[in-house]
Amino acid sequence: MFKIKNIFIIILLSLSALVGWKIYNFFFDTNIPSIQLTGLNNGEHYCADIQCSASIDKKSEISAWLDNKPILSNFKILADQKHPFTIPTRTVSNGKHKIKIVCTDNTFRKNTDTLERTFYVDNTPLQAAFIQSEIHYKVLQGRTLHLQFQVNKKISKAKACALSSEYPCFPETKNSSIYEAFIPIPCEETPNEYLLTVDIKDNVGNIVNLENKFQIVPYPFKKQRLTFNAQKLKKEKELGKPAHELDQKIAEILEQSPQKKLWRGSFCVPIDSAQTTCHFGTIRTTQEKGKYQHKAIDMITNPKSVVWTTQTGTVALKERFEHSGNTVIIDHGWGIMSMYFHLDSFANIEIGQRISQGNPVGTLGKTGYATGYHLHWELRVNNIAVDPMQWTKQSF
């Protein structure tokens, strides 16, 4: 009888303690409940039905609104209990939406937590098509294939595949539905017909593939023989950095090139009253370098005349090298860069500076391996040299 009485007292005390603890929590609990939402990430795109699940770390009531319209009202949920629900995106418009979830615990203070997430609905089928005529798919050796296609909505990414390489596709202008890619054709590429593919992916994972063929046409590159002054070559090696360091710098610039288009419209010729002394792709023979292809344009005008950037971009390099002399490289974004060699002096520009089309980069000179005053003007796409004059044409 004594033992039963003791057990009864212990149970009574335990119940009293439990009730007391619950009463204490009811009045004095200040812990904010925490909402966990799975299946719906902030800023992402969705199609079809979105399967979501909400849970709270303490007993509460939850309410939810989709675009300020209630979809759940004062639903009681236990601690760590998952409450699944569906957002039928086909019943709402394409575009931006917001879900708001509020949970309130059952204490006297009514501690509350709020969670808001923005998401996008995209139930439009992805469509895309090339917009150029067949004539655009013929390109000379050493030129650039300018590819354009149109999509019916915003996409997440697109890439063009040709000549065993991949090239990024990007909007022609901001928010444009027309995308473009620039595919460099090396001077050495064998004339033939090749396959071109474009892989396009929208924000909800739909994929469209475009295919076409393009033809590389042979170009009759000119030939030229040059003789350099041995004493000048020796002097330039002392004044400038080795040529291999320029190659390293160019590779670094390409890797860091911004994934955005810094220019708009056609490029321009970098000097006034220019005369071409060496055309792009000319096959040269020299005692110093043997036989090689000059993948740039040499131009002349009055000595020490101003040289300007052919398009808007960022100053990526400003140094002196043994071969190219005083050298400036402008990064135009997406791995496209213009180069200016043999400058007499540099303009007042700094690395990383934004520079607009027509702004000076230096003056015409003969530093480096140069037989006289001239400008070596070079354009590279994905580190492949192409004819820069093509980029000055309005039709390009």
Helices and strands as residue ranges (DSSP letters): H 2-28, E 35-38, E 45-46, E 49-56, E 60-66, E 69-77, E 82-88, G 89-91, E 95-105, E 112-121, E 128-130, G 134-137, E 138-140, E 144-151, E 155-162, E 165-168, E 170-171, E 178-184, E 193-202, E 207-217, E 223-225, H 230-239, H 243-256, E 275-278, E 282-286, E 290-294, E 297-300, E 306-308, E 313-321, E 325-331, E 336-343, E 345-346, E 354-355, E 360-363, E 375-381, E 384-386, G 388-392
